[in-house]
């Protein structure tokens, strides 16, 4: 892996459920890990659904393997890149060689 290609900073956030004073369950996101990554296959696309334009931009983030990255799951984590939120659709461990991990992501609909 060429380390010079890791030219953008991303933050990985973890979801947690908190209970407020009256018993409502609220999903909150807290920073889990921040690292440098390579962005590839960033393909902006838009669809029209129910009269609104929906942004379906997908991007792949490649990061170096570490113990924290190995804990990631697609349902409890998300990526913050350039002020935008991306849901993790899939995690590719690159043949389990412990060198790099590719996160396949899609922009969060708001």
N, C-alpha and C positions, 0 to 999 in steps of 0.2 A: 504494500500500500504506500503510495506516494503521499507523504505528510503535507507537502505543499498544496495539495488539492483541498485540504480541510480549511476552507477560507471563509466560512460563515459560522456565526455563533448561534446555537439553538438552545432552548431551555425545554426540558422535559418535565411536565407536571403530572402529579398523581392525584387522583380523585379520592376524596374521603367523605363519609357521610357524618354530618353533625346533627345534633338534636337541639332545637332552640328551647326557650323556657316553657312553651306551651305544648311541646311534643312533636312539632313538625320536623320531618327529616329533610335536611337541606344538603345537596351535593356541593362541596367546596373543593377548589383546586389549589394545591400548594406546590411550590417549586420542589422538584425531586433531584434533578441533576442538570448541570449546564456544561456544554462541551462544544467543540468545533466539529463541523460536518461539511460534507460535500452535497450540494443540491443537484439532482439530475432528473431528467424526464419531467420537468415542470411544464405541464401542458394545460394552459387555461382553456376552459370550455364553459359554455353557458347553455342552459336549457330554459324553456318557458313552461312553467307549471302553474296552472290556475291563474293565469294572467300576470304572473310575476316572473322576473328573470332570476334564475337560480344559478349561482356560481359553483361549478363542480371541478375546480382546479385540483389536479393531483400532482404530487411531487414525491420523489424518493430522496431520503436523507441517508447518507452513509456515514457512520461514525466508527471510531476505533472501539474494539471490544474492551470491556472492563467488567468488574464484578457487578457494578450497579446496572450497567446496560443489560447484563444477562438476566436481571430480575424483571425486565419489561414484559408486560402482557398487552394485548391489543384493546382490552376492554376497560382497563383502569388507568391508562396513561394517554397523554396527548402531547403534541409538539407545538411550541411557540417559536415562530420564525418571522422576523421583520414585522412584528406587531400583529401578525395573523395567527389564528389558531388552526391546527390541523389534527384531525382524528387519525389514529393509527389503524390502518386496515389490515396490515400484515407485517410480520417480522421475519426477515430472512437472515439466518445466522451464517450464511456464506460457507456452506459445507462443514460447519462446526469446527473450523480451524482456529478459532479464538483470535482472529486478526481484525475482523470488521463485522459490522451488523448493518443491514439495510432496512430502513423503516419505510414502508409503503404507506403514504398518507393522502388524505383528501381534506380540503378546506372545510371548516365547520360552517354550517348554515346558520345564519343569525336572523 
